[in-house]
Amino acid sequence: MSDSIIVRSSKGEYEVAFVKHAGERLAEFVADGAQVVCDSKVARVHPDLLMSTPPDQLVLFEAVETNKTMEKAQWLMQMLSERQLRRNQQVIAIGGGIVQDVTAFSASILYRGIDWVFFPTTLLAQADSCIGGKTSINLADRKNLVGSFHPPTQVVVDLDFLDSLSDDDIRSGIGEIMHYYLYADSPYTQELVDEQAALLSDRTKLRPHIEESLTIKRVVIEEDEFDRGERNKFNYGHTFGHALEATTRFAINHGQAVTVGMDLANRLSAEHGMLDAGEAERLHRLLEWNLPSYDWGSLNIEEYLSALGSDKKNVSSDLTCILSGGPGKLFKHVLPIDEGLRQSIGQYFASIS
């Protein structure tokens, strides 16, 4: 295993550094005058992390989906401005995807762009969102509708943060890792499934999967940083997953919603003759263990279809999504949002109830 991964972007190279004792690295940034934006829960669970951070360099942020808004980004920028953060100083984001998105989006437009550093504390952030440069905030009830591309100058990964996460938090990250594995037909796929219990009980075993996930993503984002071609395929599972998050009012975590989304995409792929039915069933067995517990009979299918119709990737009244011909064989496809799709989706959710 490597101590670091280097990612190339249009704004220069940045490093994903695997470290122990993240607080020591944080102290170096604080000494240089950086402002720290930290998930308030992380601050409570890991108080030693912030021992070197003075109150006037610390912003606590409640990491809930309803705070991933333009209003909260404006509040954060106002706070940083009042503290006289300079253009040559950095903002440090500590937390998961919500803190990352609001901080990175704010950094991308404050003073027309300032540098930021990310200390990801969730598995999902460590294995996926920490690289790629996308910043996204929600607009009303539409997820990730506003954003930009503004990569960090450095990412600092400490696996010790994972020990404080719930099993559902780990399953969320595993959903994203599996999404990359099926995109690339990774040789780690079966190992991830076979080790599921061990990964939940011993979080250090996640290290090779974090590296494999980031390595797969790095290759694609270096070729298609601005999501105009191959990177579109990373929407596999996400179109259907984002709609599920919205319809359930985020009762289902992101990575497990993506797991459902991949399973549904595979089912639709088989129904449309793009994926062998036997292969779709094999993939279902790979994903089944990470499907969330939920009362699927209560899911409002009409509301779910409406959420699909509002997806930002749609270019018409039809649904633009990623379907599958099998692992390593993903492609963009357009499906009409009609009675046939409604029936197929209804039957799918009935089958996993």
TIKE-294810 format. One record per residue: residue in one letter; y, x, z of N, C-alpha, C in turn. Coordinates in steps of 0.05 Angstrom, whole numbers, padded with zeros to 5 digits, always signed. Layout:
# residues N
aYXZYXZYXZ;...
END
This chain:
# residues 353
m-00024+00017+00000+00000+00000+00000+00025+00017+00000;s+00045+00008-00014+00070+00023-00017+00089+00016+00005;d+00107+00035+00012+00128+00029+00032+00152+00014+00020;s+00153+00013-00007+00175+00000-00019+00168-00008-00048;i+00183-00028-00058+00182-00037-00086+00210-00036-00097;i+00213-00024-00120+00240-00022-00133+00241-00044-00155;v+00263-00059-00154+00267-00080-00173+00292-00074-00190;r+00290-00075-00216+00313-00071-00234+00327-00097-00240;s+00353-00098-00238+00368-00122-00246+00393-00113-00262;s+00406-00133-00273+00430-00127-00289+00452-00115-00272;k+00451-00119-00246+00471-00108-00228+00462-00082-00214;g+00439-00071-00224+00429-00046-00213+00402-00050-00199;e+00391-00028-00191+00365-00029-00177+00369-00036-00148;y+00349-00050-00136+00349-00054-00108+00320-00051-00097;e+00319-00044-00072+00293-00037-00059+00284-00059-00040;v+00258-00065-00042+00245-00081-00021+00231-00061-00003;a+00241-00057+00021+00230-00037+00040+00213-00051+00061;f+00189-00041+00064+00171-00052+00085+00175-00034+00110;v+00183-00046+00132+00191-00031+00156+00178-00043+00181;k+00178-00027+00202+00173-00037+00229+00200-00035+00244;h+00203-00052+00263+00228-00052+00280+00253-00057+00263;a+00254-00081+00252+00276-00088+00234+00303-00086+00248;g+00303-00089+00275+00329-00087+00289+00342-00060+00286;e+00326-00039+00284+00338-00012+00281+00352-00010+00254;r+00340-00022+00233+00353-00021+00207+00378-00039+00207;l+00376-00061+00221+00400-00079+00222+00423-00066+00236;a+00417-00050+00257+00439-00037+00272+00455-00018+00254;e+00442-00006+00234+00457+00011+00215+00477-00004+00199;f+00470-00028+00190+00488-00044+00174+00511-00055+00192;v+00505-00063+00216+00525-00073+00235+00545-00051+00241;a+00536-00026+00244+00554-00004+00250+00574+00001+00228;d+00566-00007+00203+00584-00004+00180+00603-00028+00176;g+00602-00047+00195+00620-00070+00194+00610-00094+00180;a+00584-00095+00174+00572-00119+00160+00574-00144+00178;q+00577-00167+00165+00575-00192+00179+00546-00202+00176;v+00535-00213+00197+00507-00221+00198+00505-00251+00199;v+00491-00264+00180+00486-00292+00180+00457-00296+00187;c+00451-00307+00211+00424-00309+00221+00415-00337+00226;d+00392-00344+00218+00379-00370+00225+00380-00372+00256;s+00391-00394+00266+00394-00397+00295+00367-00397+00309;k+00346-00407+00296+00319-00407+00308+00309-00378+00310;v+00313-00362+00289+00305-00334+00290+00319-00320+00312;a+00345-00326+00316+00360-00313+00338+00348-00320+00365;r+00338-00344+00368+00326-00352+00394+00299-00339+00398;v+00283-00338+00377+00256-00327+00379+00255-00297+00381;h+00275-00284+00368+00276-00255+00367+00303-00245+00377;p+00309-00249+00403+00335-00241+00413+00340-00211+00412;d+00319-00195+00414+00323-00166+00413+00334-00157+00386;l+00328-00173+00365+00337-00165+00338+00367-00162+00336;l+00382-00178+00351+00411-00179+00349+00425-00165+00371;m+00411-00149+00387+00424-00135+00409+00447-00117+00401;s+00446-00106+00377+00467-00088+00368+00489-00103+00352;t+00487-00130+00351+00507-00145+00335+00527-00158+00353;p+00552-00150+00351+00573-00162+00368+00578-00191+00359;p+00586-00209+00377+00591-00237+00371+00609-00241+00347;d+00630-00223+00344+00648-00227+00322+00637-00217+00295;q+00612-00207+00295+00599-00200+00270+00574-00217+00265;l+00571-00239+00281+00548-00255+00279+00555-00284+00273;v+00542-00296+00253+00544-00325+00247+00517-00337+00249;l+00514-00356+00267+00488-00370+00270+00488-00394+00251;f+00466-00399+00238+00464-00419+00217+00438-00436+00222;e+00442-00462+00224+00418-00480+00228+00405-00484+00201;a+00381-00473+00198+00367-00473+00172+00352-00499+00167;v+00366-00520+00161+00354-00545+00153+00364-00552+00125;e+00348-00567+00110+00354-00573+00082+00381-00587+00079;t+00389-00603+00098+00414-00618+00096+00438-00599+00099;n+00434-00574+00107+00456-00554+00108+00457-00537+00083;k+00440-00541+00064+00440-00525+00039+00459-00538+00019;t+00485-00538+00027+00505-00554+00012+00530-00538+00006;m+00546-00548-00012+00571-00536-00019+00590-00535+00005;e+00588-00556+00022+00605-00557+00046+00599-00535+00065;k+00573-00529+00069+00565-00508+00087+00571-00480+00075;a+00568-00478+00049+00576-00452+00036+00606-00447+00040;q+00622-00469+00037+00651-00466+00040+00657-00458+00069;w+00643-00471+00088+00647-00464+00117+00641-00435+00122;l+00619-00425+00110+00612-00397+00114+00632-00378+00102;m+00641-00384+00078+00661-00367+00066+00687-00367+00082;q+00695-00390+00092+00719-00391+00109+00716-00374+00134;m+00692-00375+00146+00686-00359+00170+00688-00329+00163;l+00676-00321+00141+00676-00293+00134+00705-00283+00127;s+00720-00300+00114+00747-00294+00108+00765-00291+00133;e+00761-00309+00152+00777-00308+00176+00770-00283+00193;r+00746-00273+00189+00738-00249+00203+00746-00224+00188;q+00761-00228+00166+00772-00206+00150+00750-00188+00138;l+00728-00200+00130+00708-00185+00115+00721-00174+00089;r+00717-00149+00084+00729-00136+00060+00709-00136+00037;r+00720-00133+00013+00703-00134-00011+00683-00111-00012;n+00689-00089+00002+00670-00067+00002+00651-00067+00025;q+00651-00089+00040+00632-00093+00062+00610-00112+00054;q+00589-00113+00070+00565-00129+00063+00561-00152+00082;v+00547-00172+00071+00537-00195+00087+00507-00192+00090;i+00497-00195+00114+00468-00193+00119+00457-00221+00124;a+00437-00229+00109+00424-00255+00113+00397-00250+00127;i+00393-00264+00150+00368-00262+00164+00356-00290+00167;g+00333-00294+00155+00320-00320+00156+00303-00325+00132;g+00298-00351+00127+00282-00358+00104+00300-00367+00080;g+00288-00384+00063+00302-00390+00038+00328-00405+00041;i+00331-00421+00061+00356-00436+00064+00379-00418+00071;v+00375-00400+00091+00396-00381+00098+00401-00362+00074;q+00380-00354+00061+00383-00337+00037+00400-00351+00016;d+00394-00375+00010+00408-00389-00012+00438-00393-00005;v+00444-00403+00019+00472-00408+00025+00488-00382+00027;t+00475-00361+00039+00489-00336+00042+00493-00322+00015;a+00472-00322-00001+00474-00308-00028+00493-00323-00046;f+00492-00350-00046+00511-00365-00062+00540-00359-00054;s+00545-00359-00028+00572-00353-00018+00580-00325-00026;a+00562-00306-00023+00568-00278-00030+00573-00275-00060;s+00562-00292-00076+00565-00290-00105+00593-00298-00115;i+00606-00315-00098+00633-00325-00107+00656-00316-00089;l+00650-00308-00065+00671-00299-00047+00683-00272-00058;y+00709-00271-00062+00722-00248-00073+00710-00241-00101;r+00700-00261-00115+00687-00258-00141+00661-00241-00139;g+00650-00240-00115+00624-00226-00111+00625-00203-00092;i+00610-00205-00070+00607-00183-00051+00577-00178-00048;d+00571-00154-00038+00543-00146-00034+00531-00160-00010;w+00505-00165-00012+00490-00177+00010+00462-00164+00012;v+00452-00165+00036+00426-00153+00043+00409-00175+00056;f+00383-00175+00050+00366-00197+00060+00344-00186+00078;f+00342-00198+00102+00319-00194+00120+00303-00220+00120;p+00283-00223+00102+00268-00248+00101+00249-00250+00125;t+00249-00273+00138+00233-00277+00162+00210-00297+00158;t+00208-00309+00135+00185-00327+00129+00167-00315+00108;l+00142-00323+00108+00124-00313+00087+00134-00320+00059;l+00144-00345+00056+00153-00353+00030+00176-00335+00020;a+00194-00328+00038+00216-00311+00030+00207-00282+00025;q+00188-00272+00041+00179-00245+00038+00162-00242+00012;a+00147-00262+00005+00129-00260-00018+00140-00271-00044;d+00164-00283-00043+00174-00296-00067+00204-00294-00069;s+00219-00309-00053+00247-00313-00059+00265-00289-00055;c+00254-00269-00040+00271-00246-00034+00279-00230-00058;i+00264-00232-00080+00272-00219-00105+00278-00239-00126;g+00293-00232-00147+00298-00249-00169+00327-00257-00173;g+00343-00256-00151+00371-00260-00154+00381-00288-00156;k+00364-00308-00156+00373-00336-00158+00385-00345-00131;t+00409-00357-00133+00420-00371-00110+00422-00400-00117;s+00415-00418-00098+00414-00446-00105+00422-00463-00080;i+00439-00482-00084+00445-00502-00063+00442-00530-00075;n+00438-00549-00058+00434-00576-00067+00460-00590-00072;l+00459-00610-00089+00482-00627-00094+00473-00656-00090;a+00485-00669-00069+00475-00695-00060+00445-00693-00055;d+00429-00710-00067+00400-00709-00063+00385-00694-00084;r+00400-00679-00101+00387-00664-00122+00384-00635-00114;k+00359-00626-00114+00352-00600-00103+00360-00577-00122;n+00373-00557-00111+00379-00532-00125+00395-00536-00151;l+00413-00555-00151+00428-00562-00176+00450-00542-00181;v+00461-00530-00160+00484-00512-00164+00475-00484-00155;g+00482-00464-00171+00474-00437-00163+00484-00416-00183;s+00474-00392-00178+00482-00369-00194+00460-00348-00193;f+00465-00325-00205+00447-00302-00203+00462-00280-00189;h+00453-00272-00166+00467-00252-00150+00446-00237-00132;p+00433-00217-00143+00411-00204-00128+00422-00189-00104;p+00405-00185-00084+00414-00169-00061+00416-00139-00068;t+00429-00124-00051+00429-00095-00055+00405-00082-00041;q+00393-00096-00022+00368-00087-00009+00354-00110+00004;v+00328-00108+00006+00311-00128+00021+00296-00112+00041;v+00296-00122+00066+00282-00108+00088+00260-00127+00099;v+00235-00120+00095+00212-00137+00102+00198-00125+00127;d+00197-00141+00148+00182-00134+00172+00162-00156+00177;l+00136-00149+00175+00115-00169+00178+00113-00180+00206;d+00126-00167+00226+00125-00177+00253+00138-00205+00255;f+00157-00211+00238+00169-00237+00238+00148-00259+00234;l+00127-00253+00219+00107-00274+00212+00091-00283+00236;d+00090-00267+00257+00074-00274+00281+00085-00299+00295;s+00111-00304+00292+00124-00327+00306+00123-00352+00289;l+00112-00351+00265+00111-00375+00248+00087-00393+00254;s+00091-00418+00248+00069-00438+00251+00049-00434+00228;d+00025-00446+00231+00006-00445+00209+00017-00459+00184;d+00032-00480+00188+00043-00494+00165+00064-00476+00150;d+00079-00460+00165+00097-00441+00153+00082-00421+00136;i+00059-00411+00146+00043-00392+00131+00031-00406+00107;r+00022-00430+00110+00011-00445+00087+00032-00450+00065;s+00057-00453+00074+00078-00456+00054+00081-00431+00037;g+00081-00408+00051+00083-00383+00036+00058-00378+00018;i+00035-00386+00028+00011-00382+00012+00012-00400-00013;g+00024-00423-00011+00027-00440-00035+00042-00425-00057;e+00063-00411-00050+00078-00396-00070+00063-00372-00080;i+00048-00359-00062+00032-00336-00071+00011-00345-00091;m-00002-00368-00084-00023-00378-00103-00011-00385-00130;h+00014-00395-00130+00028-00402-00155+00031-00377-00172;y+00038-00354-00160+00040-00330-00176+00012-00320-00185;y-00008-00323-00168-00035-00314-00175-00045-00330-00199;l-00041-00356-00199-00051-00372-00221-00034-00368-00247;y-00008-00362-00243+00008-00354-00266-00004-00329-00280;a-00012-00309-00264-00020-00284-00275-00050-00281-00277;d-00066-00300-00268-00095-00298-00265-00102-00273-00249;s-00090-00271-00225-00093-00247-00208-00121-00244-00198;p-00131-00220-00196-00157-00215-00184-00158-00220-00154;y-00134-00224-00142-00133-00230-00114-00137-00260-00107;t-00139-00277-00127-00140-00306-00123-00162-00314-00104;q-00187-00307-00111-00210-00316-00095-00209-00304-00067;e-00199-00279-00065-00197-00266-00039-00177-00282-00021;l-00156-00292-00033-00136-00307-00018-00149-00332-00006;v-00166-00346-00023-00179-00370-00014-00201-00364+00007;d-00216-00343+00002-00238-00336+00020-00228-00327+00048;e-00204-00315+00049-00193-00305+00074-00175-00324+00088;q-00175-00349+00080-00154-00368+00090-00153-00368+00121;a-00175-00370+00134-00175-00371+00163-00165-00345+00175;a-00174-00323+00164-00165-00296+00175-00136-00292+00171;l-00125-00302+00149-00096-00298+00143-00079-00314+00163;l-00089-00336+00172-00074-00352+00192-00075-00339+00220;s-00098-00327+00226-00101-00315+00253-00090-00287+00255;d-00091-00272+00233-00081-00244+00233-00062-00240+00210;r-00036-00242+00217-00015-00243+00196-00013-00215+00182;t-00023-00194+00194-00021-00168+00180-00038-00167+00155;k-00058-00184+00153-00075-00185+00129-00060-00197+00105;l-00036-00207+00110-00020-00218+00087-00006-00196+00071;r-00005-00172+00082+00011-00151+00069+00003-00147+00039;p-00023-00143+00033-00029-00138+00004-00023-00162-00013;h-00024-00186-00002-00017-00210-00018+00013-00212-00023;i+00029-00204-00003+00058-00203-00007+00064-00183-00029;e+00052-00160-00029+00058-00140-00049+00049-00149-00077;e+00025-00161-00078+00015-00170-00104+00033-00192-00115;s+00042-00211-00098+00059-00232-00107+00086-00222-00117;l+00098-00203-00103+00123-00192-00111+00120-00175-00136;t+00098-00161-00139+00093-00145-00163+00091-00162-00188;i+00077-00185-00185+00075-00203-00208+00103-00214-00215;k+00118-00222-00195+00144-00233-00201+00163-00212-00212;r+00162-00187-00201+00180-00166-00210+00177-00162-00240;v+00153-00160-00251+00149-00155-00279+00164-00176-00296;v+00163-00201-00288+00175-00222-00304+00205-00223-00301;i+00215-00220-00276+00244-00222-00273+00258-00197-00285;e+00245-00175-00287+00258-00152-00300+00260-00156-00330;e+00242-00172-00341+00242-00178-00370+00260-00203-00376;d+00261-00221-00358+00275-00247-00363+00290-00255-00337;e+00310-00238-00330+00324-00242-00305+00338-00270-00304;f+00348-00279-00326+00365-00303-00326+00349-00328-00334;d+00323-00327-00333+00306-00351-00335+00309-00366-00361;r+00308-00350-00383+00311-00363-00409+00285-00364-00425;g+00264-00352-00414+00239-00352-00429+00215-00352-00411;e+00202-00329-00408+00177-00327-00393+00180-00336-00364;r+00203-00330-00352+00207-00338-00324+00206-00368-00320;n+00211-00384-00342+00208-00413-00340+00181-00421-00329;k+00160-00405-00335+00133-00412-00327+00130-00412-00297;f+00148-00399-00282+00146-00399-00253+00153-00427-00242;n+00162-00445-00260+00166-00473-00251+00139-00488-00248;y+00117-00475-00254+00091-00486-00250+00088-00497-00222;g+00083-00522-00219+00080-00535-00193+00106-00543-00180;h+00128-00531-00189+00154-00536-00176+00167-00562-00184;t+00165-00569-00210+00177-00594-00219+00165-00617-00203;f+00139-00618-00201+00126-00640-00187+00129-00636-00156;g+00131-00611-00147+00134-00605-00119+00162-00612-00109;h+00183-00606-00124+00210-00612-00116+00213-00643-00113;a+00202-00657-00132+00204-00687-00131+00190-00697-00106;l+00168-00684-00098+00153-00693-00075+00169-00687-00049;e+00182-00664-00048+00199-00658-00025+00221-00679-00023;a+00234-00686-00045+00256-00705-00044+00246-00733-00036;t+00224-00741-00047+00213-00768-00041+00204-00771-00012;t+00194-00749-00001+00184-00750+00027+00206-00742+00047;r+00230-00738+00037+00253-00729+00054+00246-00703+00068;f+00233-00686+00053+00225-00659+00061+00206-00658+00085;a+00190-00680+00087+00169-00681+00108+00147-00661+00100;i+00144-00654+00075+00125-00635+00065+00139-00609+00059;n+00129-00587+00070+00143-00561+00065+00141-00552+00036;h+00158-00534+00028+00161-00527+00000+00135-00517-00012;g+00123-00497+00000+00099-00485-00012+00076-00503-00014;q+00072-00521+00005+00050-00540+00003+00057-00563-00017;a+00083-00569-00020+00091-00587-00041+00085-00575-00069;v+00090-00549-00071+00083-00535-00096+00053-00535-00101;t+00037-00532-00080+00008-00534-00082+00000-00561-00094;v+00011-00582-00083+00006-00609-00095+00015-00610-00124;g+00039-00598-00129+00050-00598-00156+00032-00584-00176;m+00020-00562-00168+00002-00547-00185-00023-00564-00191;d-00034-00576-00170-00058-00593-00172-00053-00616-00191;l-00030-00629-00188-00022-00651-00205-00018-00642-00234;a-00005-00619-00237+00000-00608-00264-00027-00603-00278;n-00046-00592-00263-00073-00587-00274-00086-00613-00282;r-00084-00633-00265-00096-00659-00271-00084-00671-00297;l-00058-00669-00299-00045-00680-00324-00052-00663-00348;s-00055-00637-00344-00063-00619-00366-00091-00628-00377;a-00109-00634-00359-00136-00642-00367-00135-00669-00381;e-00119-00688-00370-00116-00714-00382-00106-00713-00411;h-00089-00693-00416-00077-00691-00443-00092-00671-00461;g-00116-00663-00452-00134-00647-00469-00125-00618-00470;m-00109-00608-00452-00100-00581-00452-00116-00562-00434;l-00131-00574-00416-00147-00560-00396-00174-00573-00394;d-00195-00557-00395-00222-00567-00392-00225-00581-00365;a-00238-00604-00364-00241-00620-00340-00255-00604-00318;g-00275-00589-00326-00290-00573-00307-00272-00552-00295;e-00255-00540-00311-00237-00519-00301-00216-00532-00283;a-00207-00556-00289-00188-00570-00272-00200-00575-00245;e-00226-00582-00244-00239-00587-00219-00243-00561-00203;r-00249-00539-00217-00251-00513-00203-00224-00505-00191;l-00203-00509-00206-00176-00503-00195-00169-00521-00171;h-00178-00546-00173-00173-00564-00150-00187-00554-00125;r-00211-00544-00128-00225-00533-00104-00211-00508-00093;l-00198-00492-00111-00183-00469-00101-00158-00478-00086;l-00146-00500-00094-00121-00508-00082-00125-00528-00059;e-00148-00541-00058-00152-00564-00040-00146-00557-00010;w-00154-00533-00002-00151-00526+00026-00122-00524+00035;n-00104-00520+00015-00076-00517+00022-00059-00542+00017;l-00073-00564+00010-00058-00589+00007-00050-00599+00035;p-00026-00610+00037-00017-00619+00064-00029-00645+00072;s-00030-00649+00098-00038-00675+00109-00014-00694+00107;y-00019-00717+00094+00003-00736+00090-00009-00763+00084;d+00005-00784+00091-00004-00811+00084+00004-00817+00056;w-00013-00809+00037-00006-00812+00008-00003-00841+00000;g-00016-00859+00014-00013-00887+00007+00016-00897+00012;s+00031-00883+00028+00058-00892+00034+00078-00880+00014;l+00069-00863-00004+00088-00850-00023+00098-00871-00043;n+00124-00873-00046+00136-00891-00066+00135-00879-00093;i+00116-00888-00110+00112-00876-00137+00137-00879-00154;e+00150-00902-00152+00174-00907-00169+00196-00888-00161;e+00199-00883-00135+00219-00864-00126+00212-00836-00135;y+00186-00830-00134+00177-00804-00143+00183-00799-00172;l+00178-00819-00189+00184-00817-00217+00214-00814-00222;s+00230-00828-00206+00259-00825-00208+00267-00797-00202;a+00255-00785-00181+00262-00757-00174+00253-00738-00197;l+00231-00743-00209+00222-00727-00232+00243-00729-00255;g+00253-00753-00260+00272-00758-00281+00299-00744-00276;s+00305-00737-00251+00330-00724-00244+00327-00694-00243;d+00304-00683-00250+00300-00654-00249+00319-00640-00267;k+00331-00618-00257+00352-00604-00273+00341-00591-00298;k+00315-00588-00301+00304-00575-00325+00301-00594-00348;n+00303-00620-00342+00301-00640-00364+00324-00638-00383;v+00318-00640-00409+00340-00640-00429+00342-00666-00444;s+00326-00686-00435+00328-00713-00446+00318-00732-00425;s+00312-00756-00432+00301-00775-00413+00272-00770-00406;d+00260-00751-00420+00232-00743-00415+00231-00721-00394;l+00207-00715-00386+00202-00695-00365+00194-00668-00377;t+00209-00648-00371+00202-00620-00379+00188-00607-00356;c+00163-00598-00360+00147-00587-00339+00130-00565-00350;i+00116-00551-00332+00097-00530-00339+00069-00541-00335;l+00053-00541-00356+00025-00549-00354+00007-00524-00358;s-00019-00528-00356-00037-00505-00355-00061-00508-00374;g-00067-00486-00386-00092-00483-00401-00112-00467-00386;g-00106-00461-00360-00123-00445-00343-00106-00422-00332;p-00117-00408-00312-00102-00385-00300-00093-00365-00322;g-00067-00358-00321-00056-00340-00340-00049-00353-00367;k-00051-00379-00368-00046-00394-00393-00027-00418-00388;l-00003-00413-00379+00016-00434-00373+00035-00437-00397;f+00046-00461-00400+00064-00467-00422+00082-00490-00415;k+00106-00490-00427+00125-00512-00423+00116-00536-00440;h+00119-00559-00429+00111-00583-00443+00129-00606-00435;v+00133-00625-00453+00150-00648-00448+00132-00673-00446;l+00135-00688-00425+00119-00713-00421+00139-00737-00419;p+00133-00758-00433+00150-00782-00430+00146-00794-00403;i+00168-00802-00390+00166-00816-00364+00162-00845-00370;d+00137-00852-00372+00130-00880-00381+00108-00891-00363;e+00097-00914-00371+00077-00927-00355+00052-00910-00353;g+00045-00895-00374+00022-00878-00374+00024-00856-00352;l+00048-00844-00351+00052-00823-00330+00052-00835-00303;r+00064-00859-00300+00064-00872-00274+00035-00877-00264;q+00018-00887-00282-00009-00893-00275-00024-00867-00268;s-00020-00846-00283-00034-00821-00278-00026-00809-00251;i+00000-00810-00245+00010-00800-00219-00001-00817-00196;g+00000-00843-00200-00010-00861-00179-00040-00856-00174;q-00055-00853-00195-00084-00847-00192-00089-00820-00178;y-00072-00801-00184-00075-00774-00172-00071-00776-00142;f-00049-00789-00133-00044-00790-00104-00064-00807-00090;a-00075-00828-00104-00096-00844-00092-00121-00827-00088;s-00126-00808-00106-00151-00792-00105-00151-00772-00083;i-00127-00764-00073-00126-00744-00052-00120-00756-00025;s-00118-00783-00024-00113-00797+00001-00137-00795+00020;
END
